[in-house]
Amino acid sequence: MSTDSDELLSFKDFPLASANPSGSAGIAQININSPGKSGSGSGQRTDVLEELMAGSPDETEAAGSGKNYSFWSIEYYQQFFNVDTFMVMDRIASAIIPKRAPSTYLKSQIGSNPDLYGPIWIVITLIFSIAISGNVANYLQQASSNFHWHYNFHLVSYAATAIIIYASLVPLALWGAFKWSLKPVSADLETDTSAYTPGFLTLLCIYGYSLAIYVPVSILWVIQVSVLQWLLVITAALMSGSVLIFVMMPALRNSKFSLILILGIIGAHFLLAAGFMLYFFHVPNTNSPLAQLALNSTKAI
């Protein structure tokens, strides 16, 4: 009995060990690797799950470049929403606070990754903010009279029309002006921003974020104090307009009509703020015939 057990426990009697000079090492390697096969199977399953969660390398690379997708596919437009909350908040702050953004902000940050996520939400928020605040201001104006007040839903469409036209046509006009009035640059004066023209999407992004300041201002316009209302118009237009000028200064330097473009940018921004205040929030002068006609038409509605 002891002899049989000794033979079973002996490694020298196996043919594999005798055929291989390092047979014991070979058997040890087999014994070590055999339980590891099941572990490698679990590792393969983990890799498959990671690939399913992260996507294949080709798809990840295509999503990052945005060149392999059709113009009519949804994936093509994902590159215009490639931002996170911190980036959106930083761009809102840079659009409100003058000289917060660096001098290369237009090309290095906005131009390299223009987004439409922030501008779309800012425009939608501003439309409803102006419409709601304008109705509240109208209610406060009529609260002391016997006039039966009701909500004016047309203010939403009026505000949407004005804001969307401004946020789309003004960048389009600027883009055309930059292309048309680009100054020739000599070879000895060529720099990193020379002959740089921002794209249409870049200008859409900048102008969309520049409207963020009018969201809190539209709420403050409810206060029926004419001096305060005009002070808010001037402050908001100058703050946001100066940010636009500072951010677009590299492109403005390359234009032959830079002074005209600067005055146009500031003037359009001021006219937008003044139009908001006068149409939606300003207390009309009831003594003038024009105001009486407008008041009668409002009552008829």
Rosetta silent file (secondary structure, phi, psi, omega in degrees, C-alpha in Angstrom):
SEQUENCE: MSTDSDELLSFKDFPLASANPSGSAGIAQININSPGKSGSGSGQRTDVLEELMAGSPDETEAAGSGKNYSFWSIEYYQQFFNVDTFMVMDRIASAIIPKRAPSTYLKSQIGSNPDLYGPIWIVITLIFSIAISGNVANYLQQASSNFHWHYNFHLVSYAATAIIIYASLVPLALWGAFKWSLKPVSADLETDTSAYTPGFLTLLCIYGYSLAIYVPVSILWVIQVSVLQWLLVITAALMSGSVLIFVMMPALRNSKFSLILILGIIGAHFLLAAGFMLYFFHVPNTNSPLAQLALNSTKAI
SCORE:     score description
SCORE:     0.000 S_00000001
   1 L     0.000  -39.893  178.721    0.000    0.000    0.000 S_00000001
   2 H   -71.371  -29.955  178.856    2.827    2.323    0.816 S_00000001
   3 H   -67.709  -42.700  178.420    4.583    1.354   -2.397 S_00000001
   4 H   -62.753  -40.044  179.707    1.578    2.334   -4.505 S_00000001
   5 H   -67.318  -34.832  177.696    1.282    5.670   -2.762 S_00000001
   6 H   -67.056  -36.024  178.940    4.966    6.388   -3.325 S_00000001
   7 H   -68.931  -36.478  179.532    4.583    5.678   -7.027 S_00000001
   8 H   -67.478  -34.971 -178.442    1.592    7.998   -7.296 S_00000001
   9 H   -85.571   -5.944 -178.066    3.434   10.796   -5.580 S_00000001
  10 L   -87.109  133.748  179.916    6.613   10.330   -7.636 S_00000001
  11 L   -90.775  -17.933 -173.848    7.144   12.684  -10.607 S_00000001
  12 L   -75.542  -15.220 -177.626   10.061   10.808  -12.147 S_00000001
  13 L   -87.342   -8.995 -179.861    7.912    7.972  -13.424 S_00000001
  14 L   -76.754  140.542 -178.946    5.737   10.134  -15.735 S_00000001
  15 H   -65.899  -35.066 -178.198    6.678    9.968  -19.434 S_00000001
  16 H   -63.279  -38.438  179.246    6.238   13.677  -19.952 S_00000001
  17 H   -68.947  -37.089  179.544    8.778   14.438  -17.274 S_00000001
  18 H   -73.426  -31.346 -179.433   11.290   11.965  -18.718 S_00000001
  19 H   -73.266  -31.900 -177.950   10.863   13.276  -22.271 S_00000001
  20 L  -105.645  125.849  179.503   11.413   16.852  -21.247 S_00000001
  21 L   -59.478  -35.657  177.804   14.577   17.699  -19.330 S_00000001
  22 L  -104.132   50.184 -174.222   12.740   20.373  -17.473 S_00000001
  23 H   -64.480  -41.495  179.839    9.657   18.230  -17.106 S_00000001
  24 H   -62.491  -37.000  177.957    8.875   19.278  -13.588 S_00000001
  25 H   -68.722  -37.233  178.318    8.998   22.881  -14.654 S_00000001
  26 H   -64.933  -41.664  178.616    6.784   22.093  -17.622 S_00000001
  27 H   -66.315  -38.506  178.167    4.230   20.339  -15.412 S_00000001
  28 H   -63.335  -36.460  178.992    4.381   23.202  -12.950 S_00000001
  29 H   -68.277  -37.739  177.241    3.701   25.615  -15.777 S_00000001
  30 H   -64.581  -43.455 -178.748    0.728   23.568  -16.907 S_00000001
  31 H   -66.420  -31.803 -179.232   -0.651   23.459  -13.391 S_00000001
  32 H   -75.772  -40.536 -175.671   -0.211   27.164  -12.965 S_00000001
  33 H   -79.887  -23.351 -176.220   -1.808   28.155  -16.256 S_00000001
  34 H   -64.076  -42.792  175.598   -4.715   25.756  -16.150 S_00000001
  35 H   -74.055  -18.094 -179.548   -6.723   27.597  -13.469 S_00000001
  36 H   -74.920  -14.442 -179.378   -5.813   30.881  -15.107 S_00000001
  37 H   -65.471  -38.974  177.056   -7.810   30.096  -18.227 S_00000001
  38 H   -67.023  -34.356  177.305  -11.054   30.706  -16.441 S_00000001
  39 H   -67.455  -37.326  178.501   -9.665   34.001  -15.155 S_00000001
  40 H   -66.402  -30.051  176.048   -8.701   35.082  -18.662 S_00000001
  41 H   -64.849  -40.293  176.997  -12.257   34.409  -19.753 S_00000001
  42 H   -66.840  -34.303  176.075  -13.572   36.839  -17.163 S_00000001
  43 H   -65.445  -36.816  177.217  -11.013   39.387  -18.336 S_00000001
  44 H   -65.094  -39.539  177.813  -12.260   39.017  -21.886 S_00000001
  45 H   -64.292  -37.316  177.553  -15.827   39.599  -20.726 S_00000001
  46 H   -64.224  -41.291  178.309  -14.690   42.744  -18.898 S_00000001
  47 H   -63.311  -38.540  178.962  -13.017   44.026  -22.064 S_00000001
  48 H   -64.206  -42.663  178.451  -16.192   43.415  -24.043 S_00000001
  49 H   -63.837  -39.278  178.320  -18.265   45.343  -21.500 S_00000001
  50 H   -65.195  -38.807  177.749  -15.783   48.222  -21.582 S_00000001
  51 H   -66.552  -36.662  177.964  -15.950   48.315  -25.369 S_00000001
  52 H   -67.328  -35.602 -179.094  -19.745   48.306  -25.248 S_00000001
  53 H   -77.228  -40.734 -175.106  -19.755   51.181  -22.771 S_00000001
  54 H   -93.768  -16.326 -176.734  -17.013   53.270  -24.393 S_00000001
  55 L    87.543  159.367  179.917  -17.599   52.351  -28.016 S_00000001
  56 L   -70.703  158.169  179.655  -15.092   50.963  -30.480 S_00000001
  57 H   -59.506  -36.945  179.565  -11.895   52.944  -31.167 S_00000001
  58 H   -65.422  -41.522  179.886  -13.023   53.721  -34.703 S_00000001
  59 H   -68.880  -37.703  178.126  -16.348   55.087  -33.519 S_00000001
  60 H   -64.525  -42.055  178.750  -14.701   57.139  -30.772 S_00000001
  61 H   -66.740  -38.801  179.452  -12.234   58.628  -33.235 S_00000001
  62 H   -68.589  -37.497  178.127  -15.005   59.410  -35.730 S_00000001
  63 H   -67.387  -33.271  178.772  -17.134   61.028  -33.043 S_00000001
  64 H   -72.340  -38.338 -178.632  -14.186   63.180  -32.001 S_00000001
  65 H   -83.333  -34.789 -179.390  -13.343   64.355  -35.503 S_00000001
  66 L    71.035   19.442 -175.992  -16.902   64.613  -36.842 S_00000001
  67 L   -99.659  -18.245 -174.766  -15.619   63.985  -40.405 S_00000001
  68 L   -96.750    6.545 -179.478  -17.022   60.525  -41.035 S_00000001
  69 L  -106.987  150.580  179.355  -20.672   61.416  -40.466 S_00000001
  70 L   -75.248  154.709  178.944  -23.147   62.700  -42.980 S_00000001
  71 L   -63.418  -26.546 -177.037  -24.473   66.239  -42.814 S_00000001
  72 L   -92.045    1.642 -179.959  -28.007   64.824  -42.441 S_00000001
  73 L   -93.797  155.539  179.836  -27.162   62.557  -39.513 S_00000001
  74 L   -68.909  -33.954 -177.487  -27.628   63.431  -35.846 S_00000001
  75 H   -63.030  -26.744  179.699  -24.056   62.426  -35.031 S_00000001
  76 H   -62.739  -34.707 -175.425  -22.747   65.220  -37.252 S_00000001
  77 H   -89.260   -2.068  178.062  -24.254   67.858  -34.943 S_00000001
  78 H   -66.392  -27.370 -179.894  -22.930   66.298  -31.738 S_00000001
  79 H   -67.186  -21.127  178.507  -19.677   68.214  -32.170 S_00000001
  80 H   -85.648   -1.705  177.414  -21.590   71.480  -31.672 S_00000001
  81 H  -123.923   25.784 -177.194  -22.782   70.329  -28.241 S_00000001
  82 L   -86.235   64.954  179.403  -19.439   69.038  -26.995 S_00000001
  83 L  -138.337  160.153  173.949  -19.403   71.057  -23.758 S_00000001
  84 L  -116.228 -179.513 -176.269  -19.932   70.416  -20.080 S_00000001
  85 H   -63.597  -41.296 -179.205  -21.500   72.497  -17.317 S_00000001
  86 H   -63.487  -40.251 -179.608  -18.216   74.063  -16.220 S_00000001
  87 H   -66.716  -40.036  179.410  -17.389   75.159  -19.770 S_00000001
  88 H   -65.778  -43.940  178.979  -20.830   76.698  -20.285 S_00000001
  89 H   -64.681  -37.560  178.298  -20.670   78.595  -16.992 S_00000001
  90 H   -66.095  -38.351  179.610  -17.161   79.820  -17.804 S_00000001
  91 H   -72.805  -32.725  175.246  -18.281   81.104  -21.198 S_00000001
  92 H   -65.206  -45.149  179.039  -21.289   82.849  -19.671 S_00000001
  93 H   -64.088  -38.546  178.751  -19.031   84.580  -17.146 S_00000001
  94 H   -69.246  -23.451  178.223  -16.566   85.535  -19.888 S_00000001
  95 H   -84.069  -14.057 -178.268  -19.438   87.035  -21.914 S_00000001
  96 H  -103.989  -42.529 -175.416  -20.611   89.214  -19.009 S_00000001
  97 L   -89.285  119.330 -179.679  -17.417   90.288  -17.233 S_00000001
  98 L   -64.872  142.078  176.526  -15.212   92.576  -19.361 S_00000001
  99 L    59.479   21.642  172.916  -11.578   91.517  -19.920 S_00000001
 100 L   -78.785  -36.626  179.881  -12.090   88.210  -18.161 S_00000001
 101 L   -79.065  148.325  177.160  -11.300   86.244  -21.311 S_00000001
 102 L   -71.101  169.662 -177.073   -7.716   86.210  -22.629 S_00000001
 103 L   -68.837  -23.686  178.244   -6.765   88.001  -25.818 S_00000001
 104 L   -96.162   19.688 -174.962   -6.603   84.696  -27.731 S_00000001
 105 H   -63.411  -37.872 -176.160  -10.062   83.654  -26.528 S_00000001
 106 H   -62.968  -45.223 -174.895  -11.681   83.966  -29.967 S_00000001
 107 H   -89.792  -41.714 -172.202   -9.352   81.583  -31.770 S_00000001
 108 H   -78.676  -34.727 -175.203   -8.028   79.270  -29.073 S_00000001
 109 H  -108.897  -54.029 -178.923  -11.240   78.514  -27.126 S_00000001
 110 H   -75.225  -46.266 -177.659  -14.325   79.577  -29.076 S_00000001
 111 L   -65.120  -33.918 -179.757  -12.915   79.045  -32.556 S_00000001
 112 L   -78.392  -23.767 -179.589  -11.525   75.604  -31.725 S_00000001
 113 L  -149.041   70.711  176.684  -14.765   74.385  -30.121 S_00000001
 114 L   -73.099  134.255 -179.772  -17.820   76.543  -30.913 S_00000001
 115 L  -119.199  155.757  175.913  -20.929   75.216  -29.221 S_00000001
 116 L  -111.705   -4.380 -178.977  -24.629   75.808  -29.728 S_00000001
 117 H   -64.603  -53.616  179.487  -25.786   74.295  -26.434 S_00000001
 118 H   -62.583  -49.780  179.103  -25.257   77.424  -24.360 S_00000001
 119 H   -58.619  -39.467 -179.532  -26.569   79.914  -26.959 S_00000001
 120 H   -64.180  -45.374 -179.503  -29.749   77.890  -27.584 S_00000001
 121 H   -69.882  -33.813  177.140  -30.624   77.684  -23.895 S_00000001
 122 H   -66.495  -42.702  179.104  -29.751   81.343  -23.323 S_00000001
 123 H   -63.966  -44.814  179.516  -31.991   82.426  -26.208 S_00000001
 124 H   -63.567  -43.770  179.642  -34.894   80.262  -24.996 S_00000001
 125 H   -63.568  -40.790 -179.415  -34.488   81.482  -21.420 S_00000001
 126 H   -67.350  -36.532  178.893  -34.336   85.116  -22.540 S_00000001
 127 H   -60.079  -50.860 -178.251  -37.477   84.755  -24.676 S_00000001
 128 H   -73.349  -31.217  177.850  -39.584   83.512  -21.778 S_00000001
 129 H   -65.049  -44.205  179.039  -37.902   85.838  -19.283 S_00000001
 130 H   -68.136  -41.138 -179.419  -38.776   88.910  -21.356 S_00000001
 131 H   -64.687  -45.010 -179.392  -42.301   87.672  -22.091 S_00000001
 132 H   -69.732  -46.662 -179.751  -43.106   86.871  -18.455 S_00000001
 133 H   -65.826  -34.650  177.109  -41.422   89.962  -17.038 S_00000001
 134 H   -64.828  -38.062  176.013  -43.087   92.131  -19.686 S_00000001
 135 H   -69.010  -36.678  176.396  -46.524   90.869  -18.656 S_00000001
 136 H   -65.287  -41.754  177.367  -45.693   91.471  -15.001 S_00000001
 137 H   -63.518  -39.833  177.786  -44.596   95.019  -15.845 S_00000001
 138 H   -65.406  -35.977  176.668  -47.800   95.583  -17.799 S_00000001
 139 H   -65.928  -41.822  178.692  -49.829   94.348  -14.846 S_00000001
 140 H   -66.265  -32.284  177.854  -48.047   96.742  -12.495 S_00000001
 141 H   -69.342  -32.023 -176.943  -48.707   99.595  -14.886 S_00000001
 142 H  -100.862    3.993 -174.424  -52.453   98.827  -14.961 S_00000001
 143 L   -66.762  -32.404 -176.773  -52.840   97.797  -11.312 S_00000001
 144 L   -84.801   -5.868 -178.497  -54.039  101.236  -10.148 S_00000001
 145 L  -103.568  175.300  178.754  -56.694  101.587  -12.871 S_00000001
 146 L   -87.697    7.699 -177.583  -60.006   99.864  -13.436 S_00000001
 147 L   -69.953  130.768  178.748  -58.685   98.128  -16.530 S_00000001
 148 L   -79.703  106.870 -174.842  -59.259   94.348  -16.479 S_00000001
 149 L   -81.455  145.363  172.963  -55.766   92.957  -17.073 S_00000001
 150 L  -144.160  157.387 -175.964  -55.088   89.693  -18.881 S_00000001
 151 L   -70.059  135.855  179.559  -51.942   87.894  -19.963 S_00000001
 152 L  -101.320  100.524 -178.641  -50.654   88.808  -23.428 S_00000001
 153 L   -72.565  -16.335  179.803  -49.363   85.612  -25.034 S_00000001
 154 H   -67.269  -18.998  179.254  -48.261   87.516  -28.126 S_00000001
 155 H   -64.224  -29.016  178.323  -45.254   88.820  -26.198 S_00000001
 156 H   -64.962  -46.953  179.958  -43.657   85.384  -26.452 S_00000001
 157 H   -68.462  -36.657  177.587  -43.756   85.414  -30.256 S_00000001
 158 H   -63.939  -46.110  179.640  -42.647   89.055  -30.392 S_00000001
 159 H   -65.415  -40.599  179.813  -39.675   88.404  -28.115 S_00000001
 160 H   -63.675  -42.510  179.928  -38.758   85.210  -29.977 S_00000001
 161 H   -62.262  -46.408 -177.974  -38.843   86.977  -33.344 S_00000001
 162 H   -66.075  -43.844 -175.424  -36.644   89.851  -32.185 S_00000001
 163 H   -71.203  -43.343 -178.258  -34.097   87.707  -30.350 S_00000001
 164 H   -66.858  -40.038  177.416  -33.742   85.006  -33.011 S_00000001
 165 H   -62.931  -43.925 -179.058  -33.363   87.586  -35.790 S_00000001
 166 H   -66.733  -44.168 -174.858  -30.725   89.465  -33.817 S_00000001
 167 H   -73.651  -12.263 -179.723  -28.808   86.346  -32.729 S_00000001
 168 H  -112.012  -43.431 -175.694  -28.664   84.946  -36.272 S_00000001
 169 H   -76.447  -37.525  179.183  -28.609   87.845  -38.741 S_00000001
 170 H   -64.554  -46.328  173.515  -26.077   90.035  -36.917 S_00000001
 171 H   -60.797  -36.032  177.917  -23.447   87.239  -36.763 S_00000001
 172 H   -64.823  -42.372  178.121  -24.159   86.470  -40.416 S_00000001
 173 H   -65.378  -40.032  178.278  -23.648   90.126  -41.374 S_00000001
 174 H   -65.632  -40.888  178.731  -20.431   90.292  -39.331 S_00000001
 175 H   -60.562  -43.808  176.736  -19.128   87.116  -40.916 S_00000001
 176 H   -65.699  -37.896  179.132  -19.699   88.576  -44.370 S_00000001
 177 H   -66.513  -39.909  177.628  -18.132   91.892  -43.348 S_00000001
 178 H   -64.338  -40.779  179.415  -15.015   90.161  -42.017 S_00000001
 179 H   -66.730  -38.336 -173.505  -14.657   88.172  -45.226 S_00000001
 180 H   -80.190  -32.406 -173.861  -15.174   91.183  -47.451 S_00000001
 181 L  -106.558   24.563 -179.560  -13.026   93.720  -45.582 S_00000001
 182 E   -70.377  129.207 -179.629  -10.021   91.557  -44.741 S_00000001
 183 L   -80.000  144.025  173.842   -6.790   93.514  -45.026 S_00000001
 184 L   -69.886  138.848 -177.602   -3.828   92.036  -46.920 S_00000001
 185 L  -112.000  128.798  178.064   -1.040   91.016  -44.568 S_00000001
 186 L   -76.301  159.663 -175.149    2.597   91.313  -45.547 S_00000001
 187 H   -66.766  -34.084 -177.354    4.980   88.435  -44.893 S_00000001
 188 H   -76.632  -19.003  179.541    7.129   90.352  -42.382 S_00000001
 189 H  -104.103   10.046 -176.359    4.112   91.301  -40.247 S_00000001
 190 L   -71.551  129.347  178.781    2.472   87.881  -40.278 S_00000001
 191 L  -127.067 -171.687 -178.012    1.489   86.637  -36.817 S_00000001
 192 L   -69.868  -31.825 -178.494   -0.644   83.865  -35.340 S_00000001
 193 L  -104.371    6.701  179.043   -3.853   85.901  -35.613 S_00000001
 194 L   -71.489  140.656 -179.475   -3.062   87.703  -38.850 S_00000001
 195 L    60.261   24.004  178.939   -5.632   87.165  -41.593 S_00000001
 196 L   -88.822  129.368  178.251   -7.793   85.297  -39.076 S_00000001
 197 L  -123.906  120.433  179.129  -11.522   85.411  -39.777 S_00000001
 198 L   -67.384  145.190  178.406  -13.949   83.797  -37.295 S_00000001
 199 L   -75.247  171.056 -178.515  -16.418   81.348  -38.769 S_00000001
 200 H   -66.023  -39.507  178.061  -20.171   81.763  -38.729 S_00000001
 201 H   -66.431  -34.637  176.709  -20.620   79.189  -35.956 S_00000001
 202 H   -64.082  -43.095  178.515  -17.999   80.969  -33.863 S_00000001
 203 H   -68.979  -36.182  174.479  -19.876   84.263  -34.190 S_00000001
 204 H   -60.894  -41.554  179.342  -23.177   82.521  -33.408 S_00000001
 205 H   -64.870  -44.133 -178.293  -21.609   81.132  -30.243 S_00000001
 206 H   -64.955  -45.373 -178.396  -20.216   84.508  -29.164 S_00000001
 207 H   -71.207  -31.950  175.943  -23.457   86.390  -29.770 S_00000001
 208 H   -63.653  -43.345  178.042  -25.531   83.706  -28.104 S_00000001
 209 H   -71.697  -27.450 -179.391  -23.511   83.978  -24.914 S_00000001
 210 H   -68.411  -18.522  178.659  -23.522   87.790  -25.097 S_00000001
 211 H   -81.833   -4.318 -176.687  -27.316   87.749  -24.571 S_00000001
 212 H   -64.644  -29.151 -177.334  -26.954   86.122  -21.142 S_00000001
 213 H   -67.786  -24.394 -177.132  -26.681   89.484  -19.386 S_00000001
 214 H   -79.372   -9.745  177.469  -30.209   90.448  -20.471 S_00000001
 215 H   -68.699  -54.007  175.708  -31.805   87.581  -18.519 S_00000001
 216 H   -68.957  -31.203  179.443  -31.291   89.153  -15.042 S_00000001
 217 H   -65.884  -36.705  179.022  -31.716   92.642  -16.515 S_00000001
 218 H   -63.517  -30.731  176.243  -35.138   91.718  -17.915 S_00000001
 219 H   -72.497  -39.087  179.400  -36.258   90.823  -14.397 S_00000001
 220 H   -71.799  -22.396  177.604  -34.984   94.130  -13.012 S_00000001
 221 L   -67.054  -12.824  177.174  -36.803   96.016  -15.779 S_00000001
 222 L   -64.033  -29.782  179.314  -40.047   95.147  -14.000 S_00000001
 223 L   -65.129  119.226 -172.283  -39.242   97.925  -11.508 S_00000001
 224 L   -84.925   63.689  174.100  -41.216  100.881  -12.839 S_00000001
 225 L  -126.235  113.690 -172.155  -38.534  103.539  -12.407 S_00000001
 226 H   -62.444  -40.501 -179.850  -37.573  105.120  -15.706 S_00000001
 227 H   -62.864  -42.975  179.187  -34.110  106.248  -14.580 S_00000001
 228 H   -65.268  -39.709  179.697  -33.289  102.753  -13.315 S_00000001
 229 H   -62.438  -45.926  179.416  -34.564  101.169  -16.515 S_00000001
 230 H   -69.047  -33.016  176.296  -32.386  103.371  -18.735 S_00000001
 231 H   -64.874  -38.442  176.498  -29.410  102.852  -16.431 S_00000001
 232 H   -66.948  -37.312  177.939  -29.842   99.094  -16.837 S_00000001
 233 H   -61.307  -49.547 -177.627  -30.016   99.494  -20.617 S_00000001
 234 H   -65.593  -43.237 -177.733  -26.759  101.462  -20.755 S_00000001
 235 H   -65.321  -46.988 -178.146  -24.941   99.206  -18.273 S_00000001
 236 H   -65.860  -42.152 -179.183  -25.972   95.937  -19.915 S_00000001
 237 H   -66.540  -40.330 -179.513  -25.246   97.167  -23.442 S_00000001
 238 H   -70.579  -41.667 -179.481  -21.825   98.556  -22.503 S_00000001
 239 H   -64.703  -53.024 -178.378  -20.754   95.503  -20.489 S_00000001
 240 H   -69.859  -37.676  178.543  -21.812   92.912  -23.048 S_00000001
 241 H   -66.521  -38.706  177.930  -20.816   95.087  -26.006 S_00000001
 242 H   -66.094  -34.641  175.797  -17.342   95.730  -24.624 S_00000001
 243 H   -64.593  -42.122  177.635  -16.860   91.982  -24.182 S_00000001
 244 H   -60.480  -44.106 -179.884  -17.835   91.453  -27.826 S_00000001
 245 H   -64.248  -44.708 -178.004  -15.355   94.101  -28.962 S_00000001
 246 H   -65.639  -41.946 -178.502  -12.540   92.731  -26.809 S_00000001
 247 H   -68.389  -40.681 -177.452  -13.127   89.118  -27.847 S_00000001
 248 L   -90.407   10.113 -178.352  -13.385   89.927  -31.563 S_00000001
 249 H   -60.227  -38.632  176.404  -10.493   92.403  -31.538 S_00000001
 250 H   -58.709  -36.850  177.370   -8.082   90.016  -33.366 S_00000001
 251 H   -77.623  -33.078  179.464  -10.562   89.813  -36.256 S_00000001
 252 H   -68.482  -33.899  177.665  -11.405   93.517  -36.074 S_00000001
 253 H   -63.738  -29.628 -178.140   -7.735   94.469  -36.440 S_00000001
 254 L   -86.090    1.151 -179.717   -7.628   92.565  -39.710 S_00000001
 255 E   -97.315  144.807  178.403  -10.611   94.458  -41.137 S_00000001
 256 L   -75.138  -18.827 -179.029  -10.292   97.567  -43.249 S_00000001
 257 L  -120.142   48.486 -175.040  -13.426   99.018  -41.628 S_00000001
 258 H   -63.327  -40.310 -179.096  -12.689   98.112  -38.022 S_00000001
 259 H   -65.754  -40.104  178.531  -13.990  101.405  -36.586 S_00000001
 260 H   -65.536  -40.457  179.184  -17.285  101.114  -38.476 S_00000001
 261 H   -66.509  -38.455  178.472  -17.705   97.514  -37.313 S_00000001
 262 H   -63.927  -46.131  178.249  -17.001   98.470  -33.688 S_00000001
 263 H   -64.296  -36.492  177.908  -19.602  101.244  -33.793 S_00000001
 264 H   -66.827  -39.492  179.207  -22.051   98.879  -35.473 S_00000001
 265 H   -65.022  -47.742  179.453  -21.572   96.173  -32.832 S_00000001
 266 H   -65.339  -42.837 -179.295  -22.063   98.601  -29.939 S_00000001
 267 H   -64.043  -42.827  178.988  -24.985  100.353  -31.664 S_00000001
 268 H   -65.742  -37.433  178.858  -26.820   97.108  -32.451 S_00000001
 269 H   -67.425  -39.181  178.797  -26.352   95.889  -28.884 S_00000001
 270 H   -69.450  -39.851  178.961  -27.675   99.169  -27.473 S_00000001
 271 H   -64.817  -36.116  177.066  -30.658   99.195  -29.853 S_00000001
 272 H   -63.787  -46.594 -179.972  -31.583   95.669  -28.799 S_00000001
 273 H   -65.803  -42.071  178.738  -31.546   96.569  -25.103 S_00000001
 274 H   -65.908  -37.293  177.533  -33.420   99.819  -25.684 S_00000001
 275 H   -65.878  -40.134  175.247  -35.997   98.033  -27.834 S_00000001
 276 H   -58.387  -50.212 -175.146  -36.607   95.455  -25.131 S_00000001
 277 H   -66.693  -44.490 -176.588  -37.114   98.098  -22.480 S_00000001
 278 H   -69.053  -37.674 -174.578  -39.283  100.458  -24.539 S_00000001
 279 H   -85.065  -37.312 -172.046  -41.585   97.810  -25.985 S_00000001
 280 H  -102.378  -23.942 -168.285  -41.964   95.381  -23.087 S_00000001
 281 H  -128.998  -22.608 -170.888  -41.295   97.339  -19.882 S_00000001
 282 L   -73.156  141.353  176.359  -41.395  101.111  -20.319 S_00000001
 283 L   -76.556  118.209 -178.630  -44.308  103.095  -18.832 S_00000001
 284 L   -73.424  153.865  175.339  -45.951  104.905  -21.768 S_00000001
 285 L   -82.162  107.859 -173.812  -46.816  108.577  -21.616 S_00000001
 286 L   -73.367   -8.795 -179.407  -50.620  108.501  -21.552 S_00000001
 287 L   -81.293  -22.617 -177.976  -50.905  112.169  -22.503 S_00000001
 288 L   -79.536  147.464  178.875  -49.620  111.704  -26.058 S_00000001
 289 H   -62.718  -34.462  179.650  -52.094  110.730  -28.818 S_00000001
 290 H   -65.641  -39.616  177.963  -49.830  107.888  -29.931 S_00000001
 291 H   -67.199  -36.971  177.548  -49.835  106.389  -26.452 S_00000001
 292 H   -63.765  -39.628  177.291  -53.618  106.696  -26.269 S_00000001
 293 H   -64.634  -41.785  178.999  -53.919  104.818  -29.567 S_00000001
 294 H   -66.468  -37.466  179.782  -51.583  102.070  -28.319 S_00000001
 295 H   -68.172  -39.633  178.613  -53.499  101.818  -25.044 S_00000001
 296 H   -66.150  -39.315  177.673  -56.821  101.521  -26.855 S_00000001
 297 H   -66.283  -35.116  177.896  -55.467   98.812  -29.142 S_00000001
 298 H   -66.777  -40.240  178.102  -54.176   96.907  -26.113 S_00000001
 299 H   -66.839  -34.229  179.621  -57.581   97.066  -24.474 S_00000001
 300 H   -66.119  -34.914  177.873  -59.224   95.864  -27.672 S_00000001
 301 L   -67.076    0.000    0.000  -57.001   92.779  -27.672 S_00000001
